[in-house]
């Protein structure tokens, strides 16, 4: 008796906009055939007639990129079958039917997919692990356990490639927004070449960590601490003298000092206003005030931008940047 053939063909590859976290849903059609070409059980091999497959387990994994011998390469997520698959008995006249598997992602994974995609078509593959029992009337009720460890979902019944391609336009214009990507942007702010600061950078890192897990009140408080940590450095900074030959060295120093003092005074005033704006994170808030993601995002953006600006502009008496 020839081995029967189980195939999985892609029917749909869609984001799940109602999910709380970014989620992709993959719908496949599972078939139990005599061969890879879809011949029904028993058509060319009469001894297979009456063969049944009892499926009781189905798991799936989503990967990015083309198929590789290393099954962990490109791994993104394990999937959940919805509705639950249950136990199915499939004979030569039946199809296993359609199965939808949802794959939860994270914002970080979506950004990583974007890095790997690099402006080209998105390429995925879905691997299914199927377990069950084979039985045949001539086997006197003997059940033979089977496990398919790597059943790759193919594009179509004619195109058996396991690489599921989404065009770059469809991915960028339709799927990314439904994956909650593009509703905000990540701005990377270079922190200057000054020696890493111990305090300000520590607080900014803490603010980002708290922001990432949804602890917005603590994110605001840490952002405020970062601004406070830079106050002393502002007061200690000076500017190089002007190079205008019309003025003496003493006049250059005085003019530079006056101008820089005005700039620093403006910084201090802005820092004070910024600190007050972010004070909600450090003090009990009124019952009617709810701290949201947008509040924390604004505070973190201000603190990081402030750190970037001061790191680039403040110098010490030797012209070196001031470590914040």
Secondary structure as GFF3:
##gff-version 3
##sequence-region A 1 324
A	DSSP	beta_strand	5	15	.	.	.	ID=ss1
A	DSSP	beta_strand	23	33	.	.	.	ID=ss2
A	DSSP	three_ten_helix	46	48	.	.	.	ID=ss3
A	DSSP	beta_strand	52	64	.	.	.	ID=ss4
A	DSSP	beta_strand	75	82	.	.	.	ID=ss5
A	DSSP	beta_strand	88	90	.	.	.	ID=ss6
A	DSSP	beta_strand	97	104	.	.	.	ID=ss7
A	DSSP	alpha_helix	107	117	.	.	.	ID=ss8
A	DSSP	beta_strand	122	135	.	.	.	ID=ss9
A	DSSP	three_ten_helix	137	139	.	.	.	ID=ss10
A	DSSP	beta_strand	144	152	.	.	.	ID=ss11
A	DSSP	beta_strand	164	166	.	.	.	ID=ss12
A	DSSP	alpha_helix	168	170	.	.	.	ID=ss13
A	DSSP	pi_helix	171	175	.	.	.	ID=ss14
A	DSSP	alpha_helix	176	178	.	.	.	ID=ss15
A	DSSP	alpha_helix	198	212	.	.	.	ID=ss16
A	DSSP	alpha_helix	216	229	.	.	.	ID=ss17
A	DSSP	alpha_helix	231	236	.	.	.	ID=ss18
A	DSSP	alpha_helix	249	277	.	.	.	ID=ss19
A	DSSP	three_ten_helix	279	281	.	.	.	ID=ss20
A	DSSP	alpha_helix	293	313	.	.	.	ID=ss21
###
